[in-house]
Amino acid sequence: MNKLGVGVIGVGTLGRRHAENLRRAIPSAQLIAVADSDAARAKQVAVELELEHHYGRWEPLLERKDIQAVVIAAPSRFHAPATKDAAAVGKHVFCEKPPALSLAEAEAAQAAVSKAGVLFQIGFMRRYDLAYAKAKRQIEAGEIGEPLLFKSTGRDRQPPPRSFFQDGINGTLFLDSTIHEFDLARWLMNDDVVEVHAFGGVRACPELAEFGDVDSAVVNLRFGRGGIGNVESLRKANYGYDIRTEIVGSNGALQMGYLQQTGQLVLTGTAASYDVVDHWLVRFADAYLNELRDFVDTVLAGKSPRVSGLEGLRALAVSLAAERSWRESRPIVLDSKSKLAASTTGASDA
């Protein structure tokens, strides 16, 4: 197989970028078709990328024999069903986070790809950012000693449109955004999260209360070997898109992320143009390309993915535990199988 035939399911903001990368920047891939529940949008993207085939549903895309792999970037509620349908017809799957909105759905999707023997990769693109990838190598080389403390901040400039939150098609802040922080925590600390305590607020975007969501969250973490951590998420920072992470070890520390600092740092909605990154597609442009290039190369080489479905399942378990902690106003302990358990007694009541 000289080129991998790929189809993209869901061509909103991120799916469109994935389609563009496959069409224009990954020579070993051949983008065959796109599909979107908004058929007009699918057609528009196909025209822009000079594609012959576009669909208003994913089923006809999956029926194509010239497609060997799919990229799933539809709303989160459809990640698991699309993954299972793709696996059933032998397609390799790259799926955006989260793999599902519940553990049961994520486990069913994982079982489907395992049964079909197809590759399943989750879109945790920050692992493919050069600074984060370098930090992982440095930690593994022992440059900062034993990781002790994890701190990560994720702030969006503005929240998604109202349609993003309607009809339960996407997860809460914990599943949609903070899951990136939880994946980084597990990956960089090289340890499982065993307890979370989450706090959430609805002050910057009070309209989100209608959807049972929050616009800001702080989550404290405890790891299996005794390390601790803290992550912060914010839907509406106004000043820019701000992602920063720090790992403190027994012999030093590493910091990743940046603000484009000038002589004086000003962070407001009107005066931050020189000092911040404006959009997440700008900040992680290379990472999104790198992860898809790796997916294509991995399929063609018949290797195992670096970011497997199991990694998505484990990060999802932490996200769901954090959401539950926020709703119930108490710490939540995760058991050894990444299921949810009550922290007050140590016995499972999930």
N, C-alpha and C positions, 0 to 999 in steps of 0.2 A: 504494500500500500504506500504509494508515493506521497499522496495528500490525504488528509482526513476530511471526509465530508461531514459538515456540521450544520445543524439547524439551531436557531435561537427562538426560544419560547418566551414571549414577553419582551416588547421593545419600547418600554418607557425610557426614562432617562438613562438608567444603568444598562438595560438590555440593548438599547441603541448603541451605547459605547462599546459593549461587548461585540456587537455585530460589526461595527466599524473596525475594531481591532482585528477581528477574524478576516474581514474582507481586504483590509489594506496593509496590515502590519505583521501578519503571521503567514509567511510563504508556504509553510507545511500544512496549512488548513485551507479548505475550500468551502466558503459559506454558500450553502445551497438554497436555503429558504428561511423565512422568518414567519412567526405566527404571533397573533395578539388578539385578545377578545375584542379589541377595537380594530375591526377589519380595515378601516380607512387609515389608521396609523400604520398597520402592517404594510399596506400598499405604499404609503408615503416613504417609509424606510426602504422598502424594496426598490422603489424608483431612485431614491437618493444613492443607494449602493449598487445600482444597476444589476439587480437580481430579477430573475424571471419568475420566481415562485414566492407567493405570500398567501397566508391563510388566516381566517378568523377564528380557527380552533387549532389545537395542537395535534389532534388525531390524524388528519391527513399528512401533516409534516412527518409524524412518526411512521407512517406507512411507506415512506419513500425508501427505496433500496439503496439510493446513492448517499444516504445520510447514515453515518456510523456512530455519531455522537451528538448530544444536544447540550445546549446551555440553557438552564432554566432561570429566568429572571422575571417571572410573573409575580404578582403579589404573593405574600408568604403563605396564605391559606392554600394555594395551589401547588406549593413546592412538593409536598409528599405525593399527592395524586399524580402529578406529572412525572415524578421520579419513578413511581411504580409502573405507570403506563409505558415509559421509555424502557425500563428494564425488561418488561414483559415481551418486548419485541427486539431485545438484544442490543439496545443502544447504550453506549457509555454516557455517563451523566456528570456534567458540571452543574452544581446547584448553588444558587446564592443562599446566604444565610437568611433566616434560620432554616434548618432542614425541614421543619414542621412547626406547628404551633402547640403541639403536645408531645409528650414523650411517647405515647402509644403510637401516634402517627409516624414519628421519626423512627421508631423501632420497626414499624411495618415497612417503611421505605428501605431501611437498612437490610431487612430480611429479603426484600424483593431483589435488590441488587446483588446480594450474596448468592441467592438461589440462581439468578441468571448468569452469574460469573462476569458481570460487567464492572468497569471501573467507576468509582463514585467519589467525586472530589467536591469539597465544600468551599465556597468563595470567601475565605478569610484572607482578604488581599493584603492586610497589614503585614502578614508573614513574608510577603514578597517585596515590601518596601526595603530599599537598600540599607537604611539605618537600622531597622529592626532586625533584618537578617544578619547584619554584622554583629549586632548586640548578642544575638543568640549564639553565634560562633564564639564570641569573647567569653560569654558565660560558661559555655561548654569547655572552653580552654582553661577555665579557672582564674581568669584575669581579675575578677572582683571577689574571689573566694566563694563561700556558700551564700546563695541568695537568701536574704532575710526579710526584705520589705519590698512590696510592690505598690506603686502609685501610678494611676493612669487617669487622664482627663480627656473627655470627648465632648466637644461643644459644637453644635451646628449653628450656622449663622441665622437661619430661619427654619421653622418647621415645615414638613411636607404640606401639600394642599389638603383641604378638608376632606376631599374624596379618599385620601390615603387612610383615614381613620374610620370611614363609614363601612357598615355591613360586616365588620369583623374580618376584613380581607387581609389585614396586617396585624402584627403583634403590638404590644405595648412598648414603651420606651425600653424596657428591660430586654425584650426579645428582638426589637428592631435595631437598636443602637448599642446598648450596653453589652450585648453578646460579644461584640468585638473586644471589649475590655476583658471580659471573662476568658475569651480564648487566649488573648495575650498573657493574661495572668497564669494560666495553666502552662502555656508554652514556655514563657521566659523563666518562670520559677521552677519548671520541670517538676511539678507537683500538682496533685489534685486539690481542688477547693473542697473542704469538708464542712464549712459552716459559713453562712452569710447572715448579715443583718442590714436590711435596706430601709432607707427613708426616702419618701417621695413628696414632691410639692407640685401644686398647680397654681402658679402665680404669674408666670410670664405669658402663659397661654391658657387663661381660665376656661376657654371653650372646650378644652380637652377633657374636662370633668364629665361632660356629656357622654364621652366614649369610655369612661372608666380608666383613663390614662393619666399620666403625669407628664409635666414638661421638664422636670429636674429630678435627679436622684443621686443619692450618695449611698454606696454599699461598702460595708466593712467585710473583709474576708479573713478566714483562717484556713491555712493549708495543712495538709496531712503531716508534714514533718515539723510543724510548729511555726512556720513563717506566717506573716500577717500582711494584709494589704487593704487598699482603699481605692475605689473607683468613683468617678464623678461623671454624670451625663447631663447635658443641657440641650434642649431643643431650640432655644432662641437666645443666642448670645448677642445678636445684632452686629457686633463689631467684625465678625469673620468666622471662619472655620478653623477650629483650634484643637489639635490633637497632640498630646504630650504624654510621655511615659517615663518613669524612673524606676530602676532596680537598684536597691542598696544591698550590697553583699558584705561579708565579713572583712574584706580587704579593699573595698572601694565601691564605686557606684557608676552607673551608666544612665544617661539621659537621652531620650529620642524625641524628635519633633522639633518644631521651630516656629517662631514668629519672625517675620522679616523686619528685624529691628533697625530703626534709624537712630539718630542721635538722641532723640527723645521718644519714648514709647507712649503712644496715645491710643487707647482702645475705646472708641465710641462708634456709634452707628454711622457717623458722618465724617469722622477724621481718621479712620483706620486704614485707608486705602494703601498707604505705603508700608504698613507694619504687619499686615496679616495676609493669610491665604484666603481668597474669597470663596472658594467652592471645593467640595470634597473631590470632584473629578479632576481638579487642578492639583490638589495636594497628593493624591494617590494615582495620578495618571500612569506613571511607570509601573506601579504595583499591579494595577488592573491588567495591563498588558502582560506583565511578567507571569501572572498566575495563569492566564489563558494560554500563553505560549508553553508553560510547563504542562498544563493539562493536555494539550495537543501532542507534545513530545512524549509524554508519559504513555498515552494511548498507543501511539505509533511504535513505541519501544516495548510495549507489553509489560511495563513496570507497575509497581504499586504507587498510588498517589501519595504525595507528601502531606496533604491535608485530607485525610480520609473522612468518610461519613461518620465514623465513630468519634472523631474529633468534634464534628458538628453536634453529635448526640450529647457528648459530655458538656460542651459549652451551653447547649440548650438546657440541660438539667440545672446548671447553675443559674441561668436566666430565670427559669421557672421558680426556682427556690427563692431568688431575690424578689420576684413579683409576689410570691406568696408571703414572704416576710413583710413586704410593704403593706399588703392588704390586711394581714393579721397582726401587725405591729409587734413582732417578736422575731428573735433569731430562728433560723431554720438550719437544721443539720442534714447533710446529704450522707446517705449510707454508702457502703463500699461499692455498690452497683450503680451509683449515681442516681438512685431513686430519691424521692423526697421523704424526709423523716422529721418528726417534731423535735425541737431542741430542748423543750422543757423536761421531758422525761427520757429522751434518748430512744424511745420506742416509735416505730413507724405508725403514722395514722393517715398516710397519703392514700 
